[in-house]
Amino acid sequence: MSVRHMVTAFGVAAVLLTGVAVHAEEARVPVREITLDNGLKLLLVERHDAPAVAAGWAAHVGSANEVPGQTGIAHLFEHMMFKGTTTIGTRDAAAEAVIMGKLDGLRSDMEKEYSLLRAAKRRGEITGSVYDPANETPKLAELRQRLGDLQAEQAKLIVKEEFETVYAREGASSLNAFTDYDMTVFFCNVPANKLELWFWMESERLLHPVFREFYSERDVVREERRMRVESDPTAKFEEQFDAMFWQALPYHHPVVGWPSDVESINRDQANRFFATYYAPNNLTAAIVGDLDPDRVIALAKRYFGRIPRGATPPPEIVTEPTEQLAPRRMTAVAETNPSVSLRWHAVPFVHKDAAALDVMSDLLSGRTGRLYRSLVESKGIASGEPYASMRPLRLDGYLEIGAEIADGHTHEEVERALLDEVERLKDQPVTSHELQKVKNQSLANSFRRLRSNFGLMLQLLIYDAEGDWHYLNDAYQKVQAVTPDDVQRVARTYFPSEGLDVLWYSRKQGSAEDPEIAALPPEAKAYAKQMLARIAKVADPASLRKGLQQIQAQANEAPDEYRAALLLIASRIEARIAELEAAKKEN
C-alpha cells in the first residue's frame, strides 16, 4: 500500500461502497491555508464532531538533508525537541547554561582524543571502533569521568519529562514525533479549549529551545540504533540494501544515522542545524477538529508569528539520481523466512506518473492481487501474502515487490514468477473491470483512514513535506483518471531489466521465525520485530504501560497491514508487564 493511498478525498469511499457516483467537487476536504509573515504555513480543517483537535507541525528536514559526518542529526533533533525550554524542564536555566558550556568544552577535548584514535586506526595500531571501550585511552577515561560528574550535577537542575507532563495534565494525548527521509513531524491531540496551550508550548520549543542532556541523549539515540538495526535479524541487511539501491541520492544512509556519526555529533553542529531547518520558513503546522479558524489564525500570529524567519534559507538538494547500468543483487543469511524482494526506481511524490504506479502496485498486492493469485494460489511457490509497495519520496521513489518462499521451492522460482507478473503488465493491458475494482478498493481504504482528525492532520503534514498537501483533494481525480494504457506505459517505462535491484534472504541454519510475527504482512514485520526487541529490554512497568497506551491508540487508526502488528505488540507489552510484576512479588 502506497503512502499516497493512506488518505484521499473525504467521503469518497462511503459513496463508492453504496455504488453511487460521486463528483470530485463534492469530496474535497475544506482545508484553509495561511502563510504567516515569517513564512510558516498553517493548514486548518474544521470538524465539530467532538470538543478536541489534532495538532502537529512538520519541519521539512529529514535524513536526506544531512551532510557526511552528521548522519542521524535529524533524528537526534526529534529527541532533543522534547527536552524543554528555558522555562520548561529546568529548576535554574542560568545555572544549567553554565554547566552545558563546561560539558561542551569537555566533549571538545574528548573529540581531540578520538581524532588521535582515528589516526591510530588508520595506521593499524588499534582495531574496531574508536568508540569501543577497549580502545579508550587513560585521558579519555579521565575526561569521561569528569563529563559524568557534570551530567550528574546538571541532573539535579532538570525536571524530567516536564514537557510531556504539562500536556498530560491538561488532557492532551498521543504526544509523539517521527523522523523520515524528508521530514520530522511532531503531533498530539488536545482538548479544544487547550489549543492556546498547544500554540504556546510548540512555539516555545521553537523560540527558546534548550538542548539539555545533549550528550546523554545522543547515547540514547545510539542505543536505539542498536535495538532497531544491529539487534534486528534483517534490518542491518536492509540498511545495506538501501545504500546499494539509492547510490547517489541522500536516501542512501539510514534515518537513524551511521554509528560513528551519531557518536560524534556536537552541540555546535546541532545549533547550526536547528537555525537552518527549524526556522518558520521551513515549517508547516496542521490543526484539525473543533476550531474557530479566525481565532486559530490569531493564535498562530501571536505565538508562531514571534519566531524570526531564518537568516539563511535551507540549501536545496541538487544531487540527481544516476542511471543504473546493470542489475544488482544482494544475498543475506538471517534468522528469517527465505524470501525474494525486487526493487526498481520509480518517481517522486509530485510526479505525473505517480498515480498510475500506485494503481499498478495495488493491482499486484493483497489477497485479491495478481501476485497472490499467481504465486500462492496457482503455483504454490510462495507462502503468506506477497506484496507490492510504491513509495514516492520528495526527490525520487521506488516500487518494490516480494514474497516469502514456500517450503520445497527456490529463490530462482519466486524471482522468475515475480518478474513474470511485471512482464504481463507490460504485455497485456489490464481489463477495465479489474482496474476499477482496484480503484474502488483504494479509495475505500483511503476514506477509512480519514475518519479521525488525527489521521487527517498527519496526512496533511506528510503530503506537504513530500511536495504538495493538495494531493489530499486531488487523489480522487488522479486515481480515477488512470487508464489501462497508463498502467501498461508505466510498467514498460520504469521497470527495465538493467534497473532491477534484488535482495534474497535465506534462513540461518537452526533458526525459526516467531510464528506470530511470521503471520504478519511483510511490510509490518520489521516494525514488529524492532518494537518487540525494545520491549524485551524494558524493566520499568510504568514505562511499559505508557507505551501500551500509545500503541493501543495507534492501533485504532492504523492501516490494516499494521493493525495486526500493533495488536501483537500490545499483547507482548501486557505479557512483559505481568512478567515484571510477578518477578517483583517473588522478590
N, C-alpha and C positions, 0 to 999 in steps of 0.2 A: 504494500500500500504506500503510495507516494505521500510525502508530507503535504503536497498540494491538495490532496484529496481529503485531508483531515477536516477541512471545512469548505463550504461553498455557500451560495446564497440562501439566506434564511427562508425556510418554508417550502423550498423546492420539493424535498423528498416527501413531505406529508401529502402533497398534491399528487406526486407521481405514484405513490402507493395506492391511491384510490383510482388511478387511471385517468384523471382529469388533466387536460392540458394546462400549462402554466405559462404566462408571459413573463419575460425576463424582468420587465419593469416592476412587476408585482412582487418579485422575490428579492429585491435589493435590501440589504441591511442599511438603515439610515445612519450612516457614520458622518459625524461632523468633524471636520479637520480645521485646526487653528495652528498657526505658527507664531510663537512669541517673538518679540523684538530681538531676543538673544539667539534665535534660531531653533529653539526647542519645538518639536512638533507634538501636538496634542490631538488625540483621536477619542471621540466621545460617542457612546451609544446609550440612549435612554431605554430602560426596561423597568417598568414599575411592578414587577411580579412579587417582589419581596423587598423589605427595607434594608438592602445590602448592596454593596458594589464590589466588583472585582477590579483591582487596580494594579498597574505594573508599568515598568519602563524598561526600555532596551537601550543599551549602549551599542552603537554599531561598530563593535570591535570584538574580534574573537582570535583564535589561534592563527588565522590567516594573516593577521596584521603584525605578527611578532617577527622580530629580526633574529638572526643566528646568535646563539649565546643567551637568548632571553625567552626561549620557548617555555610555555607554561605560565607566563606572566599574566595573560588574560584570565586564566582560570584562577590564579592566585588572587587576582583582584575580586573575583566573585566572593572569595572568603574574606578578604580584607574589608569589604564594604559592610560587613556585619559587625565590625569591631567598634563601632560607635563614633562619637564626635567629641568636640571639646566640652560638651555638656552632658553627653550620654556615654556611660561606660567608665567613668572616672570619678575618683574622690578628690583629685587635685591635678588638673590638667597641666598647670605650670611645672609642678614637680615631676610629672611624667615626662614632659618635654625635655627636661634636663637629663633624665635617665636615658631616654631614647637617643639623645645626642651621644652619650657615652657608649651606648650599645653599638651605634653606627661606627664609632671610632674603633672599637674592639673588632667588629666584623671586618673592617678595612685592614686591620693588622693581620687577621686570620687569612684574608684573601691573599696577602703577600706570601704567607707560608704555603698556601695552596698553589700559588704560582710557581714556587720553587719545587713543589712536589710534581707538578705537571712537567717541568723541565727534567726532573729526575726520571720520570716515567718514560719520557721520550728517549732518554739515554739507556733505558733498560735496567735502571738501578732499583726500581720497585715495580710490582705488578698489581693488577686490579685497579679499582677506582682510587683517585686521590682522596676521596671522602671515606674510604674504608678505614675503620678504626685501627686496623692493623698497620696502616701507613702513617698514623698520627705521630708527629714529632713531639718532643718534650715541650717546645714552645707553644705548639698548637694546644696541647693538653692544658697548659697553664692559662692560655687565653680563653679556652672553652670554660674552664672553671670560673674565671672572672666574669665571663658572659652569663653563666648560670646564676652567679651571685647577684648580678644586676637585674636579671629577669625576675628573681625571687623578690628583690626589692620593689620592682615595678608591680608585681602581682598584688602587693599589699594596697596599691592605689587603684586597682582595676575593679570595677563592678562587673562581674562576669555575665555575659549574655543579657545586658540590660536593654539592648535594642529590641530583642525578642520579647523580653518581659513587659516592656511598656505596651507593645502591641497586644500581647495576650491579655493583659489586664483590662484593656479597653474592648475586648471582644473580637479581635482580629484572628484570622486563622489562615492556614496554608502558606505562611510566610516562608519563602524559599527563593532559590535562584538557580540558573544553569548557564553554562558556557558552551558554545559550539564554535564551529569554524568561523562564522561570520557575525556572531552576536554574543552578548552577555545580557541576560534578562532577569529582572528582579520583580517579585509579584507577591500579592496576598489578597485575601478577602477581608473587607472591613464593613462594619455596620454603616449604614448611610449617614447617620448623624456623627460619625467619626472621620468623615472624609477630610476635614481640615487637619486632623491629626496626621493623616497619611501625607498630605502635602508638606506639612512641617517636617515630619520625620525624614521623608525622602529628600527634600531639598537641603536639610541639614547635613545629611551624609554626603551630599554632593558639594555643598558650600564649605563645610567645616569638618572634613573627614580627619580622623586620627588613625593612622595605620599602626595601632598598638599591637604588641605581641607579634611583630612582623617576622622575626627570625624563628620563633617557635611555631608560628602558623605555617611558615614555609616548610618546616619539618612535618607538619600535619599533612600538607599537600603531598609531600614526598611519600609519606606513609600511604596516602590514598592511592597514589600511583602503584605502590607495591601491591595493594589489595586488588585494585581494579585491573592491573595489567600483568604484573610479574607473578602474582599468585593464581591467575586465571589460566586454565589449560590452553585456551585458544587465543586470548586477547593479545598476547605478545606476538603471535604469528600474524594476526590480522593487522597489527600495527606495522609490521614489516611489509605486508602485502599492500597496505595503503601507501607506504613510502615508495614502493616499486611502481604502483599504479599512477600516482599523481606526478611523479618525477619533477618537473619544473615548477608547477604551481605550489603556492604556500599551504596547500592542504596536505602536503607530504609528511608533515610532522604531527604528532598526536596533540590533541587539545590539552591533555594533562601535562605535556611537555616532556623533553628528554631528561633523564635523571640528573645528569651533571649540570644542566641549565637550572633546574629547579633548586639545586643545592647552592647555586652561586648568585641568584638574583639579589640585588641590594636595594636599599630604600631610595637611593638617588635615582636609579633606573625606574623604580616604581613611581616616584613623584613625576618624572617626565612623561611616563606612560599615561598617568592619570590626567595631567594637564592637557595632553593631546587628544585623548579619546573619550574622556568623561566630561568634556565641555558640552554645554547645552546644544550647540550647533551640531552635535553628533548623537543626540538623544531623541527618542520618541517615547511618549507616555500614552497609555491607553486606559480608559476608565469605562466600564460597562455596568449598568444597573440603575438603581433608583437614584437618579440625579437630576438636578436642575442645571442645564447647560450654562446658562448665564452666570450662575453662582460658581460653577466649577471653573469657568474661564477666569472669573475674578480671582479665585483662589490660586489658580495657576500663575497669573500675573503677579500676585502678591508674593508667593513663595518661590516658585521656579524662576520668575522674572528677575529676582535679585541676584541670580547666578550670572557672573560675567561671561560673555562669549569667549571662546578660546582664542588666544592670541595667534596661534598657528593652526590652520586647517589640517585635519588628518591627511597624511600623504596618500595619494591614490596608489593602488596596487597595479603596476603596469605589466607585470610578467604575464605572458600569454602561454597557453599550453603548447608543448612541442608535438610535432607529428610523430606518432608511433609507427615505426618502420617494420616491426616484426612482432608476432605474438610472444608473450612472456608467460612463464608458468612457475609456480612455486608449489612444492610439496612439503607437507609437515606431518610429523607423527606426534599425536597428543592424546590425552585422556578424553576422547570424544568419539562420537559415532563417525564412521567413514562418510565422507561427503565430497561433493564437487560444487564449486562456485565459479561462475563465468561473469566477467565484468567488462563493459565497454564504456568509453567516454560518450556522454550524451550532450546535454545543453544546459546553460544557466537557467535560473528560475524565470526570468522575464522573456526568454526566447520564444519566438512564434511557434516552434515545433514542440514545445514542452507538453502541451495538452495532448497531442497525438501520441507522444511517447508515454504519457500517463495512461492513456487508454490501452495502448499496446501492452504495458506491464499488467494491467488489470485483466486483459484477455488471457494472459498466461497464468496468473496467480489464483490462489484459492481452490477450494474443493470442487468448484464448478469450472475451473480454468483448464486451459489446454495442457499444462504440464501435469496436473494431477490425473486428468483423464488418460493421457498417453503413458506417462512413466509408472504410475501406480496401478490404475485400473486395467489398462490394456496390456502393457509389457510386464508389469510386476517387478521392475528393476529398482524402484525407489520405495522408501518407506516414509511414513509420516506425511507431511504436506510440502511438496516442492514450492518454491517461492519465486516471485519476481518483484523487484523493488526499483522504482525510479526515484533517484534523489537529486533534485536540482538545487544547486547552491548559487551563491552570488556570482562567482566567476566561471563556473563550469558545473558539470553534473555527471552522473553515471547511471546506467541501468545494469542491474545485476540479477542473474537467475541462478538457482541452485537447488540441490536435492541431496538428501541422505540416501546412502546406497543400501538396498535390501540385501539380506544375507544370501550368499551364493552368487552375487553379481559383482561387477568390477567398475573401477573408476572410468575406464575407457567406454564401457557400455553407456553409463549415465551421461558422460560428457557428450557422446555422439547423439544420444537421444535429446538432450537439451538443445544442442546445435540444430538438430533436425527441425525442432519446433520453430526456431528463429527462421530457418530457411523456408519453412512452409509459409510463414507470414510474408516473406519476400516474394514467393512464387504464386501464392493463391490469395486473392482478395478475401477478406473476412466477409461473411454474409451480413446483410443489414440487420437481420433478426439477432444474431449473436452480438453484434456491435451495440444495438440499442439496449439489449439486456445488461451489458456491462455498464453502459452509461447510466441506466436507471439504478443499478446497484451502487455505483459510485456516488451518485447524488443523494441516494437514501442514506448511505453511511455518513456523508458529509453533513446532512441535516442533523442527524443524531448527535454529532459532535458539537453542534452549535446550541444545543438545548441549554447549556449552562452559561452564565455570564463569564465564568472563569475561563471556559474553553474559548469563547469568542475573543476575550481580551488577549489571551496568549496568541491566538492565530493572527490577530491584527499586528501584534509586535513582531512575530516571526516573519510574516509576509513582508512587512515594511523593511525589516533588516535584510531580507534576501533581495529586495529590489522594488516591491510595489504592493502596498496593502490593498489596492483596488482589486487584486485577484479575488478577494473575498466575494466581490459582487460580479466580477467578470467571468468567474469559473463556469457558471451555468451555460453561458453562450459559447464559451470556448470549447467545453467538452461536447456540447450538443452539435457543434459545427464540424467535429471530426468525422471524416468520411472513410469508407473502406480504402479508397485511393490514398488518403493521408497515411493510414496505418501501413500500407504497403510501401509507400515512399520513404517513411522514416526508417522502416526495417531495412530497406536497401541502402539508405544513406549512412546510418550511424553504426552499422554492425559489420564492418569489413573483417575478413579473417586476420589481417595483419594488426588490427586494433584490439585484439582479444587478450585479456589477462585471465589466467586460470589459477585457482587455488584448490589443491587436493588435500584432504585430511585423511590420514589412516589412523586407526585406533592403536594406541600404545599397548604393547603386549601385556596382558594381565589386568588391563583396566576395563571398567564398565561404567557407563553413564548412569547417574541417578535417574531412575525410571520416571519420576515426576517431572524432572527437567526435560528428559527425552520426549515427553508428550507435548511440550510447548512448541508453538510455531518457531521456526528458525530465527526470525528477527528478534524474538523475545528471549531467547536462551542466554545470550551473552549478558544481557542486563540482569537476568535472574541469578546467574552464576556469580556475578560481581557482588550483588547485594547479599546473597547467602554467605559468601566468603566473609563479608564485613560483619554480618550478624554473629557469626561464629566466634568473632574476636571481641565482641562487646560483653562486658561483665557487669554493667550497670542496668538493673531492671527499669529504672526511671527513664533512662535514655532510650531504652528499647520501647517503652510504652509511648513515648513521644514520637518515635519513628513509626510505630504501629498506627497511630492516629493519622499521620501524613499518608502512609501507604493506603490505608482504607479509604481516605478521602480521594486519593488519586484513582483508585480502582473504580469508583463510581463514575468517573469522567473519561476513563482511558479507552482507546480503541480496542476492539475485540481481540486483536492479536497480542495486546499487552495486558488485558484484564486478567487472564488466567495466570500470568506470571506474577502480577501484583497480589492476587489472592493466595498463591503459593507462598510468596514472601511473607505475607501477613500471618499465615498459619505457622510458618517456621519461627517467626518472631515470638508468637504466643508460646510455642514449644520451648524456645530458648528462655523466656521469662519463667516459665514453670520449672525448668531445669535449674535455673539460678536460685529461685526461691526454695526449691526442695533442698538444694545443697546448703543454703543458709540455715534452714531448720535443723539439718543434721549436725551442723557445727555449733 
